[in-house]
Amino acid sequence: MPDAVRVAPEVADAVAEGRPVVALESTLLAHGLPAPDNREVAAELEEVVREGGAVPATIAVLDGTAVVGLTPAELDRVCGGGLAKLSRRDLGVALGLGLDGATTVASTCLLARLAGIAVFGTGGLGGVHRGARDSWDVSADLGVLADTPVLVVCAGVKSLLDVPATLEQLETLSVPVLGFGTDAFPGFYLRDSGCPTPWRVDEVPQVAEIAAAHWALGSPSGLVLANPVPAADELDRTLHDRVLGEALALAEQRAVRGRDVTPMLLDYFHTATGRASLACNIALVRANVGLAARVAGALAGGIALAGAVRTR
């Protein structure tokens, strides 16, 4: 483990003993949710993981150290504002300069893998942005998934993005995409993005077996487990489509680019929907981390024989 990475004793013990652990990102808390909701959600997500039988490991960079498994006081700092948004490419800079930063899907995957954590629960996956043909704006999440063996449980791809292009890119990068209990690939706020899911799985043991077989074959990539937002919490589609159009137009008008696009669009959604999108966001993350805990338990429980190719 690099000196600049600190793993909480509870997390380190669980990994060493082969008990289930679920990684959680901090960008959701620092940039995706407003205060004081973010601190309440931080505690709630960790509790959901524990109720699922796993150990939570929320990840962030504090004082130039990557911390895997935050204390309550450290969660207060993350939710208090002022943290940089750190993707994988930014980690070395933040560590070298002694900065505070919140980890995205990409950087959380890397740090989780360094700590020996194989399952990560989050909200929505980043991907190919609309208009990427001209802007080349593609989330680093996809590249990291291609070479980091972590299973990411998410509500599909954020509906703010180009979902078909993102799925094509994941196929090109040889990242398996599984839909949990659905034939339709989820679109974050929506249960159906309009694209089919490449593979459907209906049981947690199936997910564990697939992940173990994928890695046993020597693949360096992660996997995406797309879990639709609960039906009762889905955002009204008419409202979603109207607000999305407004948000994209506003981003173009303000010339918002790069890493600032998603936080700006999400913030607009939260305001323009009267916090309906915020409630949807919280519900889907809660569902995802609960499922992640179950998958981590299946992997740790030996349902899947990781690292061994069975012969018949």
N, C-alpha and C positions, 0 to 999 in steps of 0.2 A: 504494500500500500504506500503510495507517495506520501511524503511528510506533510504536504499541504492538504491532505484529505484526512478528516477525523470522523471515525465511525462511533456512534454512541454505544456504550457498553451493552445495552439491551439488544441492540441490533446485531452487534458483533457476536454476542453469545448465541443468538438465534441462528445466525448464518453458520457458525461453527458447529452447532448441534443439529443442523439440518431441519430446523423448524421453519414454518412459513413466514416470509417477510414480504411486505408490499411497499414499494417505493411510491412516494407522492411528490409532485412538483411544487415549487413555490411561486412561479410566475402567476398561476391562477390566483394566489392570495395577494400578491403584491401589485399585480397589474390587471387581473381579470375581474375581480370583485371589489365593490366599494366598501369602505369602513362604515360601520363596525361589522357588517355582514361577514367580511373576510376572516376576522378572528373567530367568530362563532363557527363558521364553516370549517376552519382549520381544526378546531377541537372536535367537531362532529365527525369529520372524515376519519380522523385517527380512531375515534371510538367505533365507527362502523367497521374498520379493519379489525379492531380487537374483537368485536362481537362475532366477526367471521372466523376467528381463531388464528389470526395472524398478527405479527408485530408491525406497526406502522413505522416508516422511515421517511419523514418529510425532509427534503434536501434543499439546501441553500448555500450561498457563500457568504461568510461573515468574517470581517477583519482579515480578508485574504486567505481564509481557510475554508475548504469545501467541507461542509458538515452533513453527514448522513445520519439523520435521526435528531431532530431538533428538540430542545427542552421547551417548556411553556414560556420561559422568558425569551428564548430565541424566536419562538413563534410570534411573540409580541413585537419584536424588532422587525420581523419580516412583514407583518401586517401594519406596521406603523408608517410605512411609506419611505421614499427616498432611495430605494434599491434600484440598481441598474438591472436591465433585462439581459440575461446572459445565455446565449446559445453556446454550442460546443466550441466554436472558434474564439469566443470571448473568455473562456475559463482561464486560460493561461495569463491573459492580461489582468483579469481581476485578482488572481492569486499573486501575480508578480507585483502589483501595485497596492496590495492590501485593501482591496475594496469590498463593499457589501454588494451582493447581487442575488437576484431571484433566478432560479433555473427553469428553462423551457423544457419541452419534451426532449429535445435533442441532448441538452447538457445533463438532464436528469437521467436519461438512459445511460450515458457514459459513466456517470458517477455511481449509479446503481450497479452497473456491471463491475466496476472496480471494487465495490464492496461485496460482491458475490450475490447480489439480488437479481432474480430472474424475472420478476413480475412487477409491473408498474401500472397503477391505476390513475387515469387522468380524465379530462373533459372531452375535448375534441382534438383530433390530430391536425397538424399543419399540413400544407400541401402546395399545389400549384395555384397561384393567384390568378384571378380573372385578368386577362390582358397580358399574361406572361409571355405571349409570343413577341411582344414588343419590350416589356419591362425586364424579362428574365427573372421575375420574382418567384422563386420557388423556395419553400421552407426547407431549412436544414434538417428538419425532422426526418425527411425521406432519405437523405443520404446517410444519416446516422443509423436508421433502421436497417439499411443495407449491410452494415458491417458491425452491428452491435447486437449480440444474441440476448435480447430482452423481449418478453411478451408484453405488449402494450394493450391494455383494455381501455377502450375509448368509445364515445358515441359517434363513431365514424369520423368523417371529415367535416370541419366547420362549413356550414352552408354558405358562408361568405366567399368561399373559394370555388375554383373550377373542379368540381368533384369528378367528372369523367376523366379529365386530364390527370388528376392525382392518382386515380386507380390505374390508369395506363402506366404512369411512372412507377408505381409500386410493382406492377407486373414486370416491367423492364429491369427493376432492381432485384427481382426474385424474392420479394417479401410476401409470404403467404398472408392472405386476407380472409378471415373467417367471420361470418355473421352468426351471432349467438341467437338462435331461435328465430331467425328471419331470413327470407330470401331476398329482401330489399336492403341495399346498403344504406345505413342511417345517415342523416344529414344534420347531426348535432341537435338543433332545436326541433327538427322534424324526424319522424320515424322512417321516412322513405325519401331518399335524395333524388329518386327517379332513376337510379342505377341499380342493377342486380348485384347481389353479393357473390363473389367468386365461389365461395364454399360455405355451406350452412352446417352448423353443429348445434345440437340441442341439449347436450349434457356436458357438465364440467369435466368428467373423466375423459371424454373425447378430446377436449381441448388439451388436457395434460398429455394424452398419448400422442397427439399431433405434434406438440411442441417438442416432446422428448425424441420422437422419430426424426423430426426436422434437424435437430441439433446432433443427434447420433450419426447422421449422414455427413457431418462435417460442415454444414452450412454455417457461415458466419453471421447470417442475418437474423433480425428479430422477427416477430410475428405481430399482426394486428388482429385483435379480437374486437369486432364492432358490435356494441351492445346498444340497441335502440333506447331512447329515452322512454320511461314508462308512459303508457298511453294516456293516463290521466294528467300527465304533466307536459305533454306535447304543446308547443306553441301553435295557436291558430294559424293555418297556412295562409289565409288571405292577409292577415295582419303581418305575418312574416314576410311575405313577398312585397307588400307595400313598403314596409320599413327598410327592407334590404335595398330596394331601389333607391330610396331616399338616402340611405347611408352611403351607398356606392357613389351617388352623384355628389354628395358632400365631400367625400374623400377626394374625388377628382377635382372639385372646385378648390379645395384647400391644398392640392398637390401633396397629399400625404403619401409617403412612400416607405418601402422596406418594413422594418420591424415595428414601425408606428401604425401600420394599417390595421392590424387585427385589434389592438387595444382601442383604437378610435372607433372602429365599427361596433365592437361589443358595447362600448360606453353609450354610443348612440342608440343601440338596441334597447339597453336598459332604460334609458330616458324615454324614448319614443313609444315603448310598449307599456309604459306605466309600471315598470318593474316585473312585468309578466315574463320577460325573457330571463330576468335574474332568477326568478323562482324556478324556471325551466332548467337553467344552467346548474343550479344547486342540486336539483333533483337528479339530473343525469349523472353528475359527478358522484353523488352519493351511491347511485345504482352501480356505477362502474367500479368504485373501490370495493364495494361489497362483493361483486363478482370476482374481482381480482384476488380478494382474500380467499375465496373458495378455490380458485384455480391454483393459487400458491399452496394451499393445503393439499390439493390433489397431487401436485408435483412433489411436495415434501413427504407426502404419505406413501410414496412408492407405487402409486397407481400407474405411473409412467416410469419406464426403465431408462432414465436419461443416461446417455453415454454408452449404451450397449445396443448393438444391432442383433436382434434375435434371429436365429436360423431355425428352419423347420425341417 
